[in-house]
Amino acid sequence: MMLFSSQTVSKSQPFDTPPSSGSIPIVEDVPASVLLSLATMPLIVGLWGVKAMGGFLRDLGEASEEVFRGERLPVLHFPQDSPLSDDSASD
């Protein structure tokens, strides 16, 4: 078994590490309810953002359908006489 210099072996916990001397609390020291409350708001905001983005993309798709359907395009008037029918009779 290979041990690092900061690890010691004991019977209760095979890999004990010395306590950190930093001022940042370790995740193990924070209660689960606090971690859950900190993770709830970003999750709710993310779900709301996905819902809003889905609605925006749906509206954008409907707007593009209107453009390609041709309701907003001008009506082009073509002449009714067709010169092709006269040319085909003379051949």
RAJOTA-V567030 format. One record per pair of residues at least 24 apart in sequence whose C-alpha atoms are under 7 Angstrom apart, sorted by the first residue. I is the first residue (numbers start at 0). J is the second residue. D is the distance in Angstrom with one decimal. If there is no record, write none. Layout:
i=I j=J d=D
i=I j=J d=D
This chain:
none
